[in-house]
Amino acid sequence: MAAVFFLLALAPTARANGAFPDEFSILFPAPATQRIYVGANFGLLVSEDDGATWRYACEPWVTEGSSAALSQDNVSIYQVTLDGAAIATSAQVTRSDDDACTWPVSGGVIVGQVVTDMFTDPNDATLVVAIVDVANGSYLVASHDGGQSFVDPPLYQTNALLTSIELSVSTPGVMYATSVPISGPGATLLRSTDSGATWTTIAIPVPTETEPLIMAIDPADSNTVYLRVIGALNDSIVITTDGGQTFETVLTISGEFSAFLRAGDGSLYAGTLAGELYVRAPGATDFTSHTAPHFRCLGQRPGTSRIYACGDQGLDGFDIGYSDDNGTTFNRMMNFADILGPLTCPPVATNCTAHWARIQQVLGIYDAGVEPPDGGGPGGPDAGTGGPDAGPSMGGKSGSCASVPGETGWGLVVLVLMLAWAVQRRDVRKNL
């Protein structure tokens, strides 16, 4: 169990966050060709040198402007606008246009509302669309200033539950959403070709008590949409290639998908937390599978061939890895123990000091010879070395949180919290 799962266990689970409610995310801001963002469950990780070194903006600062060691709110969604601004959704929406240094709260009709999904327009830096849940249904609301504020009237309103929203890269103005009834059977794909001014609703022929979510709109064809259909025991990938006129189930597994990528060459990649990668090559109709990392995310910088993955350090040897052979093998890029600390801009450096001390405790990394914040003994090598041995072994596995130096009984606490988190996630899904 990687140390970061301790932090995840403390976080409430949102009803929906795109296709994968529990995912980590990896983002590539278009204006900065060497910058990588990783949305983790303790903050936004930032690399300015294509993954060679990493710092972070702590979650309390991203969500609350707080210097607390642990956040009271938890980010469920990170997105990046076309011009590089980062947007975070928690109990409120915050936005940074200065490389994750400051995070003012977004205003307008979204204030105080429950946001369950959000997507930035890949063709228009000013347009951001969000799903808001209310007591009698849900609605789509838009921002026309890059997420700084959201305005009335809604783009779409329904007494059903909207479950995902995405905008097309290849055809500006095309967007899709999915919905399910609050009670009873039925699932719907919504399609707009005029930036949400009008909508066509299409029934999705999926079994009752399943939930469809958009994983991606094909970047080369706005009529092709990849859906994840979640059942009680199975997960399926369903594709429409004609804008919703027909649907085809192309892959069903026992268990759950945890990451998906439509790569630049047309390949499809679907990963699981159990350590399987399903691949459909360009032009193929069937998926092949092989043992792989335990995926928390998949991603690719547009215009490149490298595939990035969020893994499990204890099981895979990395938290962020990469593949240069089409997913056959993955190499270590970064472990969380390699993080150099908070971003150096004064607001983050000041307000994330207490959080960084806590993260070092959880990961078991301290400056050599320095007493850790809880009064335990000296820890391992400096967190900034970035080497494969950064941080001492914890619980017999590097990065495990079974036993944190200076703290006893955390293994049992983590287990109880993880079980509670799993039950909560199952119960939330049952209520859909």
N, C-alpha and C positions, 0 to 999 in steps of 0.2 A: 504494500500500500504506500504510494508516494506521499511525501509529507504534505503536499498541497491539498490532499484529500481531507486533511483535518480542517482546513479553512472552508472547503466546500461543504462539509457536514454542518457548519454553522449557518450556512446561507439558506434562506427560504427559496423554494423552487417556484419559478413562474409557471403559469399555466401553459404558455407557449413562448418560444423564442425561435422564430423561424422554424426550420425543419428539426432542429435538435435542441430541446430545452436545456440540456446540461452541457452543451458544447463549450469548449474553448474556441476562440476564433483567431484567425491570422489574417491580417489586412495589409495591403500594399498601397499607400497613398500615391496617387498618380504623379503629383508634382515632384516627389522626392524619390529618385530611382534607387537609392541605397537604403531607404527607410523601411523598416518592418515594424508593425504593431502586432502584439499578441495580447488579446483580451483574456486575462486569467481571472481566477476567482479571488485574487487579492489585489488586483490593480491592472493598469495598462502598461505592459512591457514595451520598451522602445529600443530599437537598434538603429543607429544612424550610419552603420557601415556594413550593411547587408548581412547582419547576423554575427559579426566578429565580436562585438561587445554589446552589453545590455544594461540599461537602467530602467527605472519604472516610476510611474505616478501611482501612489498608493490609493486604494479604493476609498478610504474615508475622505481624502482630498477630492477625488473625482466626483463623489456623490454628495458630499456635505460641506466641503470647504472646512474639514475638521482635521485636527491633529491627533484624534483618538487612535489608540493602537489597533483597535478592532472597529470596523465600520458597523453602524446600526442599519444601514441600507446596503444592498448588494446589487451590483450591476448585472442585469440579465442580457443586455444587448450592447455590443459596440458596433458602430458603423463609421465609415469615412466618406465624406463628400468628395465630389470630383475635384475640388480645389484643395483638398487635403485636410479639412477640418474634421476633428474626431467628435463623435456624439456618443454619449453613454445614457442608457436608460436604467433607472432604478425606481425608487419611489418618486423621483422627479427626473426630468430630462436635463442633462447638462451638456455643454458644448465647449470645445477648445479649438481656437484657431491660431494658437501659438505653440504648436508642437507639444501638447499635453501639459503645458505649464500652468495655465489657469483654466477654470471650469465654471463659467457663469451659468446660472440656471436659465433654461429656456422658458419663455413666457407665452401668453395667449391662452387659448381655450384648453391647452393640454395641462395646465397647472392643476394639481390635485387630482388628476385622473389616473386610471390604471392603464398603463401602456403595455400591451402584450407582444407587439412586434413592430418593427420599424425598418424602412428601407430607403436608401438614398438613391436619387436618380443618377444613373451612370452617364447620362448625357447633359445634365443640367445641374450645376453646382448649387442652385438655389432651391431645388425641389426636394423635399423629404416627406414621405408619407408614413403615417403611424396608425396602428390599430388601437382603439380605446374601448375597453369593456365598461359597460354600465349595467345597472340592475336588470334591465329588460332587453339586453342584447349587446350590440357593439356597433362601432362606426369607424370609418376611415377619415382622418383629418390630415390636412396638408400644411406644410410650411413652405413659404416662397422666399425665404431669406436664409436658406441653408441650415434650418433648424434652430434659429434664434428665437422664433416665435411661431405659433400655430394658430390658424384662423378659421372662423366659421365662413360659410356653412360647410358641413361635412361633405366629402366627396361621395360617400355612400353610407347608408344607415340601414340596419336590419335588426329584427328581433332574434336572429340566430347569433352564433358565436363565430366571428371571423377568426381564422386560425393562422393565416400567413398572408404576406403581401410581398410582391416583387415587381420590379420594373425592368423593361427590356433594354439591352445594350444595342442591339442591331436596328431596332425600329423605335425612334423617339415617340413618346406618347402612349406606347403599349404597356399596359400593366395587368397583372393577374392577382387575384386573391382567392382564398378558399374559405368555406364556412361549413359548419355543422349545426343542426338544430340544438337548442338548449335541452330539449327532450325529444325522444323519438328518432326514427331512422332518417337517413338522407344525408347527402353531402353535395356541395355545390362548388363549381369553379366559376369565378366571375372574371370577365374579360372586358377591358376598356381599350379603345384605340385612340382616344382623344384626351389623354392625361386625366381620366377620371370624371369627365363631364357626363358621359353616358356609359352604361354597363349592360353587358349581355350575361345572363345567368344560365349555366349549363349543369345538368345533373351529372354527377360522377358515379358510374356504376361500380360501387365498391360494397362489400358486405356491411350489414348493419353493425353498429357498435365499433366502427373503425373511424379513424381520424385522418383525413388527407392534409398534407402540408407541402408547400412548394419548396423543393430543394434548389432548383435553378430554372431559369429560362435560358434556353440555348443561346449562347452569345452570337451565333451566326444566323439564327432563325427564330424569329419571335413567335412562330406558330408551334414550336417545340418546347414543351414544358415537362420537367421531370418532377414527379410527385413521390413523396414518401407516404405510404398508407399504413398507419399503425393499428394493429389488432391487439387482442388480449395476449396472444402468444407468438404472433408472427409479425414480421415487417415485410413490406413489399415495395418495389419500385414500379410505378405506373407511369407510362409516357403517353402524351398526346403529341402528334406531329402535325396536326391540322387545326390548331387553335381550340381544341375541345370538342370537335365533331366526333372523334373516336378516341378510345383509350385502350392501351395494351399493357398488361402486367408482364414485365420482362424478367423479374427476379423476386422470389419469395424465400425468406430464411426464417428459421426458428430463432427467436431472440430479437435483437434490435440493431439497426444501423446507428452509428454514432458520428459519421462524417461522410461527405459526398463532394466529388469534384468532377466537373465537366472540363477536361483539360483543353488546352489550346489546339491540340491536334485532333480533337474529337473523341478521344478516349473517355470512358466513364469509369470512375473509381468510387467504390462504396466500402467504407471501413466499419469495423465493429470494435466495441470495447473488449471483446473476447479474443482479439488478435487475428482476425481474418480480413483479407483484402479481396474484394470482388472486382474484376477488371473486364470491361468490354472494349476491345480494340476498335479503332475506326473501321467502319464497314461491316463489322461482325454483328451477329444477332444474339449470340450467347455470351454469358459471363464465364470467365475462369476464376478460380480462387486459389489463394495460397496463404500460408501462415505469415503474419506480418505484425507490426507494432499494434499496441492496444490504443486505437485511435481516439483522440479527443477532438481533432480537427484535421482537415485537409485544405490545401490552398496552393495557388500558383500565381506568380506575378505575371500579369498580361504581357504577352510578347516573348516570354521565356519558356524553357522546357522543364526547369527544375520543379519538383513537387515537394511541398513542405508538409510536415505532419506534426501534430501535438501527440506525444506519447506518454508513457508511464515510466518514469526514470527507474523505478525499482525493477520493473519487468523488461523494459526495452533498452535501458542504458541511456536514455535521453528524455528530456521534456519537450524539446523542439528538435526535430530531425529533418533530413532532406534526402531525396532520391534523385539520382541522375540517370537511372536506368528504367524509367517508366514504372516505378513502384516495385521492382523486383527485390531491391534491397534498400534499406534506409540507414543513413549515417548520422551520428550525433552532431548536432550543431550547438546545442546549449542545454545545460541543466540549470534549474533555478538557483542552485548554489553558485553559479557563475555570475549572477547579477551583481553589479558593482555597487549598488545602492540606489537611492532616489536620484531622479534627474537633478542636475546641478543648478537649474534656474532657481532663484531664491524662494519663490512660493512653495515649490515642491520640496526643495532641500530643507526648508524650515518646518513645514507642516507634516512631513512624512517621517521625521526622525523617530518618533515613538513607534510608529508602525514598523519601520525597518528593524528596530531592536527586537520587536516581537517576531517578525519574519525570520530573523537570524536565529532566534530560539527554536522556532518550529523546524527550520531546516538544519539546525545544528551547526551553523557556521558563525564563527567569531574571529576577530583579529587575534593572532597568536599572542598569548600572554595576557590578554585582557579579560577581566571578569565579565561573564555574560550578564545580562540585565537581571536574571533571577538569582544571582549569587552563586551559581554553579561554578565548576572549575573551568579553566581555560579550554577553549574549543580548538577547532582545526585551523587550517591555513586561512589566510585572508580571502574574503569572498571575491575580491577583485582579480584573483589570479586567473580565473576562467579555466583552469586546468581540469582534467578528468577526475582528479582526486580532491577537488574542493569540497571541504566539509568532512567531518568524521563519519564513520559508519554508525548508523543508529538502528538498533534492533537487528543487527546482522545484515542490513541491506542499506546501501547508500541511498539517502533520501527518504528512508522509512520513518514514520512518526510513531512507531511502536514504543520507542523510548527516547525521549528528548533529554539531553544532558541537564542535570540539575532538577528534573521534574520526574516524579514517579506516578504510575497509574494512568498515564495518558493513553496507553494502548486500549484499556478498557473504556475510557471516555470516548475515544475515537470510534470504537466499535459500536457503542450505544448510539452515538450521534449518527453514524452512517446508517444503522438500521432504522432509526427514526426518519432520516432523510428518505430512505428507500420506500418506507411505508407511506410517507406523505406524497411522494411522487406517484406511487401507484393509486392512492386514493384520489388525487387530483385528476388523473387520467380517467378513472372510473366515473367521475362526475361529468365528464364531457358528454 
